[in-house]
Amino acid sequence: MSGARAILVTGGAGYIGAHTAKALAEAGYRPVVYDDLSAGHVEAVRWGELVRGDIRDTAALTAAMTAHGAEAVVHFAGLISVAESVRRPDLFYDVNVDGTRSVLSAMLDAGVGRIVFSSSAAVYGNAPSGADGVIPEDNPKAPASPYGDTKLVGELAIEAYCRAFGLSGVALRYFNASGADASGLIGEAHDPETHLIPLAVDAAMGRRGPLTLFGADYPTPDGTCVRDYIHVTDLAEAHVAAVKLGLDAGAFRAFNVGTGQGFSVRQIIDAVTRAAGRAVPSVVGPRRPGDPASLVADVRRARADLGWRPSRSGLDEIVGSAVAWHSSPAYGRRDPPRA
């Protein structure tokens, strides 16, 4: 694989980053993982070399890009907890905004021309959906949390750098990444865990107390939040498609990455109960700041222009893969994140 084209994957020891490194390797690229291991896991770096570093260290980033001859960057590294962003917006602007600026500066210094950015449906916030109930890419942007703000600022910075310096950029606005790789080698293992499906699985398995439903009085069919869940392997393949996308210098494109179908928190609980064969104990708590009632993607642009469509994102397939991962030897012996 020494002659393969190198792609620097920031945050590649994390959940989506590790799955994307695998997908890049399977597509014939040479992923190079750049991660400080503050939230990722070293044993998840199975596809490509690990370079340990902080994305705010522009000189180290430049050196890594130059040494490995990177032709593109897939940029995942950042803080992701909506609730934490409300408590500590200073951290999120430092890591997510200044870190993205550092990545862009390093790309200019190293002569790297393409960036694929890990963005989020959080950029839409509480803006109303389109007439058909899904959110298109040109929907108004109204982030409801500092996390969403930092993702939107990241997109705007990338677009400005593309226009000014001749880079090309793609932002993928994820909805809810979920599930685990079929190999059982990698899956979701955040610390602390904040995502619904792994929390529900662990509650069913007795590894934690009852699952808290943050609000049951939303204007949705059963009162709980509705989200669009995308299998992480499908999401990883969208990143490969974005790396391959033909774009002129100076161009920037944004794509929603989801399924176009939403499921409520209670529907997720029912799916976990089916897959695990055990009930999910739960309690209802207050709403969390920054949680919109419903986020469902309009995915027509990604299908038409990226040539991508999900193939593993049925709800029972997603949840079944998560239960299998949480029951696997690899999950049981994973190392904790290191500061």
N, C-alpha and C positions, 0 to 999 in steps of 0.2 A: 504493500500500500504506500510505499515511500514516494511513488510518483504521482499519487493522487493529489488533487487540489485541496489545499488546506482551508478550513473554515474555523475561525476562532469563536468558541461558544462561551460567552461570559455567563457565569452561573450554571455551568454545565454539570456540576455535581448535585444540582437540585432536581426536583421532581420532573418538571417538563423539560429542563435542559438535558438530563440524562437520557430521556426517551428520544429527544431530538438528536443527540449525538449518535445514538444507535441508528436512527433513521438515516442520518447523513452517511454513516459508514456503510450501511446497506445500499445506499444510492451511489456509492463509489467515491465519496469524498473522504478527506482525512480530518476528522474533528480534532481540535485542540481545545481542551477545557481550561478556562481561566476562572478560578474560583478561590475565594478566601476561606472556604469551609466553615464559615460562621453559621450557615444554615444548611449546607449541603453535606453529603456523605461521601467519603473517599472511596468506599466500596462500590458506589454507583458509577464511578469513572472506569468503565469497562471498554469503552470504544474511544480510543485516542489518548494522547498524553495529557497529564495534568500539569498545569502551571499555576502555582499558588500565588495569589496576589489580590489586591484591593482595586476595584474599578476606579477609585478616585486617584490612584497612582498612575498618572498619565505616562510617565517615563517607563514604568514597568509594562504597561499595556503596549506602548510603542515597541519596546524591545521584544515582547512576545510575538506581536504581529510580524515584525521584521525577521526575527529568527526563524519563524516557521513559514514565512512566505504566504501569509494569509491573503486570500483574495476577497474574503467577505467576513463580516461579523454577524453572528446571531446573538442578540443582546437580551439575556434574561435577568442578569444579576440585579437585585433590588429587594426592597422590603414590600411585603404583600398584605399584611393584616389591616383591614379597614378599621377595626376597632382601635388598634394601636396607633394608626395614623391620626385618629381624632385626639388621642391623648398626647402624642408626641409628633406633631407635624414637623418640628425642627429636624428630627431624624430622617423623615421621609424626603424632605427637600434636600437634605445633605446627600443621602445615598442615591435616591432615585433621580433627582434633577442634576445635581453636581456630578454624580456618577455617569449619567448619560452624556453630559457635556464633555467629561473626560474621555469617554470612549470615542466621541466624535473628533476631539482634538488629536487623539492618538492615531485615528484613521488617516487624518490629514498628514500627520508626521510620517506615517509608515507607507503612505500611498495606497491605502485600501479603499476601494471605491463603492462597495455595497454594504448596507446594513439592513438587517431584518430585526425589527423591534418588537419585544413582548409588551404589547399594550393590553387594554382591558375594556370590557363593556362598561366599566365604571366611569368612563369618560362621558357616557350618556346620562348617568345619574337618574334624576327624577323627571327628565324630559319625557313628554308623552310619546307613546309608540306611534307608528304610522297608522294609516287608515285600516290596514289589515291586521293590526295587532302585533306586528313585528317591527324591529328597529332597523332602518336602513343606515348606511354609512353617513349619509348627509343629514341625518337627524340632528336637531339642536344638541349641543354639548352643554350639559349642566351637572357636572360632578357633584355628588352629595357628600364627599369626604375628601380630606387632604390626599389620601391615596389616589383617588380618581383625578384630583387636580394635578398630581405629579405625573401621572401617565399622559394626561393631555398636554402638559408643558413639554414632556419628552417628545411627543409627536411633533409639536410645533417647532421645537429646536431642530429635530431631524429634518423637517421640511425646509426650514430656513438654511441649514447647512447644505442641503442638496441644491437649493436654488443658488446660493452664493458661491459654493465651491465645487460644484459639478459632481457631487456624490449622487448615488441613487439609493432610495430607501423604500422599505415596505413596513408598515405597521400592521400587525395582526391583533385585532381586538377580540381577545378570548371572551367567551362566556364562562361556563364552569367546567374547567378541566377536571377529569375524573377517571377512575379506573386504573388499571395497571397492565404492564406488558405481559403478553401471554407466556413468556419464558419463566416468569416467577422470579427473575433476577432483580428487577427494579420495580418500584411502585411508590406510592405516596407515603412519606414519613417525615412530616414537619414536626418541629418541636419549638413551641407548643403547636399542637394541631388545632386548626380553626375551621377546616372545611367539613361540610355536612356529612358526606358519605363516609369518610373514615371515622368520624366521630360516632356515627350511627352504628357502623360495624363494630367498633370497639365496645360500645354500650351493649350491643347484642351479645358479644362474647364475654361480657362481664369484666372487661379490662378497665372500665371507668364507670362512674355513676350514671344516673339517667341522663339522656340527651335533653338539652334545653332547646325548646322551640322559641325562638326570639320573636314573639308576637304571633297571635292567632286571630287578629282582628283587621287584617289587611283586606282591601277590596278585591279579593280573589275568590274563586269558587269555594275553597274550604277555609279561607281566612289566613292561610300561611303563604309565605313568599313563593313565587314561581320563578324558576330559573331554567335556562337552556343548558343541558349537560352534554359535553363533548368528550368522547373517549380520548385519553391522552395520546394514544398511538395515532389516531386520526389527526390530532392536533400537531403532533410531530411531523407527520407527512405534509401538512400545510406549510410548515417552515421550509421543508425541502423544496416544495413548489415555489415558495417565495424566493429562495436562493436562485432558482433556475429562471425566474420570470424575466423576460426580455424587457429592459427598461433603458431609456436613454439617460445619459448623464444629466443631472439636474432634476430628474423625475422623482416624485414621491407618490405612493399609493397606500391607501388604507383599506383593509378588508375585515369584515366580521368573520369570525370562525366559531360556528356553532352548528346546530342541526335545524333550526327553525321551529322546534317544538319545545314547549315548556312543561315542567313538572313541578308540583308543589312539594313543600317539605314533607307533608303527610304522605304523598305518593312515594317519595324516596324512602320513608320509614317502612312503608308496605313492601317495597321492593327488597330492602335489606332483610326484612322478616322472611320473605320467600327464599332468598338466596342463602341466608345463614341457618334457616330452619329454627330460628329462635326469635321471640318477640323483642322489640327494641323498647326498653323502658324509657319513658319520656315525661317531661314536665313542661308546662308553658311558662315562659318568662316574659319580661317586657321587651318591647322592640329595641333594637340596637340603632344608635345614630348612624345615618349613612346608608341604610338598607332600603332600596326601592322595592315596591310591591312586586313588580314583574320586570324581567329582562329576558327577552326572546329575540334571537337574531334573525334578520333578513340576510340570507346567505347566497342570494342570487349572484352578487358580484363575484364572490370567491369561486363559485361554480363556473361562471362564464369566463372570467379572466385568468384565474389561477389554474383552471382545469382540475379543481379539487372538489371532492365530495366525501363526506364521512361514510365509512363502510362498517364500522364496529360500534356505532353509538346508540344502538337500542338500549333502553333503560336496563333491562334485565342482563344484557351482556356487560354493560358498564359495571353494574353492581356485583355481578357474579365474579368479574375479574378482580374487583376490590376485595371481596371476601376471600378469594383464593390467595391473593397477595398477603392479606393479614393473617392467613393461616400457614404461610410458607416458612421454610427454614430461614430464607434470606431476610424476611421481615423480623424474625425473632432474634437474629444475631447481628442486626445492623448496629453500627457505631453511633453514639450520640453526636450531634453537631458539636464542633469545636469552635471556641472563641478565638 
